[in-house]
Amino acid sequence: MSPDNYDEEGLLKTIRAFEISAQITKLNWNWKNCLDPVKLAHVLVIQSQNLFLEISEYEQRMGSQLSEYQRKEIDKSVDNLVKLIPYIKNKIEPSISLENRQFDTVNHD
């Protein structure tokens, strides 16, 4: 692949990273208005993890055929996505855990 060619699969991965980033940004802005923000955050983190795995597999498969431009674009989109994760992390209260909820339910029965 020459540097002048653009890989459609790589572009789709970059677009997906931006889509997840947009969803995380909207969640951060609307945290208090969201019906279940922790559940949505969980879904978005899983989507991010899956995308990172897809990108790693893509890079392994494409190897030297991956243009430097495409590699940089994917790297930038992943970096932006990673920068958003701490914002979600700061909104989640660690004292509210599934273990605590289950323990409280057992003790109240």
C-alpha positions as CSV (number, residue, x, y, z in Angstrom):
1,M,0.0,0.0,0.0
2,S,1.5,3.3,-1.0
3,P,1.3,6.3,1.4
4,D,-1.1,7.9,-1.1
5,N,-3.6,5.1,-0.7
6,Y,-6.1,5.1,2.2
7,D,-7.2,1.9,3.8
8,E,-10.9,1.7,4.4
9,E,-10.7,-0.7,7.3
10,G,-8.3,1.6,9.1
11,L,-10.5,4.6,8.5
12,L,-13.5,2.7,9.9
13,K,-11.5,1.9,13.0
14,T,-10.6,5.6,13.4
15,I,-14.3,6.6,12.9
16,R,-15.4,4.1,15.5
17,A,-12.9,5.5,18.1
18,F,-14.3,9.0,17.5
19,E,-17.9,7.7,17.8
20,I,-17.1,6.1,21.2
21,S,-15.3,9.3,22.2
22,A,-18.4,11.3,21.4
23,Q,-20.6,9.0,23.4
24,I,-18.2,9.2,26.4
25,T,-18.1,13.0,26.2
26,K,-21.9,13.1,26.1
27,L,-22.2,10.8,29.0
28,N,-19.7,13.0,31.0
29,W,-21.7,16.1,30.2
30,N,-25.1,14.5,31.1
31,W,-24.0,12.2,33.9
32,K,-26.7,13.4,36.3
33,N,-29.4,13.3,33.7
34,C,-28.7,9.8,32.5
35,L,-31.0,7.0,33.8
36,D,-28.1,4.6,34.5
37,P,-24.8,6.3,33.8
38,V,-22.7,3.5,35.4
39,K,-24.2,0.9,33.1
40,L,-23.7,3.1,30.0
41,A,-20.1,3.8,31.1
42,H,-19.6,0.0,31.5
43,V,-20.9,-0.6,27.9
44,L,-18.6,2.2,26.5
45,V,-15.5,0.9,28.3
46,I,-16.2,-2.6,26.9
47,Q,-16.7,-1.1,23.4
48,S,-13.3,0.7,23.8
49,Q,-11.6,-2.5,24.9
50,N,-13.0,-4.4,21.9
51,L,-11.9,-1.7,19.6
52,F,-8.4,-1.7,21.0
53,L,-8.2,-5.5,20.4
54,E,-9.5,-5.0,16.8
55,I,-6.9,-2.4,16.2
56,S,-4.1,-4.6,17.5
57,E,-5.3,-7.5,15.3
58,Y,-5.6,-5.1,12.3
59,E,-2.0,-3.9,12.8
60,Q,-0.7,-7.4,13.0
61,R,-2.5,-8.4,9.9
62,M,-1.6,-5.3,7.8
63,G,2.0,-5.0,9.1
64,S,4.2,-3.1,6.7
65,Q,1.3,-2.5,4.3
66,L,-0.2,-0.1,6.8
67,S,0.6,3.5,5.7
68,E,2.3,5.8,8.1
69,Y,-0.6,8.3,7.7
70,Q,-3.2,5.6,8.6
71,R,-1.1,4.4,11.6
72,K,-0.9,8.0,12.9
73,E,-4.6,8.7,12.4
74,I,-5.5,5.5,14.4
75,D,-3.0,6.3,17.1
76,K,-4.4,9.9,17.5
77,S,-8.0,8.6,17.7
78,V,-7.0,6.0,20.3
79,D,-5.0,8.5,22.3
80,N,-8.1,10.8,22.4
81,L,-10.3,8.0,23.5
82,V,-7.9,7.0,26.3
83,K,-7.8,10.6,27.5
84,L,-11.6,10.5,28.1
85,I,-11.6,7.4,30.4
86,P,-10.4,9.3,33.5
87,Y,-13.4,11.6,33.3
88,I,-15.7,8.6,33.6
89,K,-13.6,7.1,36.4
90,N,-13.9,10.4,38.4
91,K,-17.7,10.2,38.2
92,I,-18.0,6.7,39.6
93,E,-18.2,6.4,43.3
94,P,-16.1,3.4,44.5
95,S,-18.2,3.0,47.6
96,I,-21.1,1.8,45.4
97,S,-20.1,-1.7,44.4
98,L,-22.0,-4.8,43.6
99,E,-20.5,-6.6,46.6
100,N,-21.8,-4.0,48.9
101,R,-25.2,-4.2,47.4
102,Q,-25.4,-8.0,47.6
103,F,-24.2,-7.9,51.2
104,D,-26.8,-5.3,52.2
105,T,-29.5,-7.4,50.6
106,V,-28.4,-10.6,52.4
107,N,-28.4,-8.8,55.8
108,H,-31.8,-7.2,55.4
109,D,-33.7,-10.4,54.6
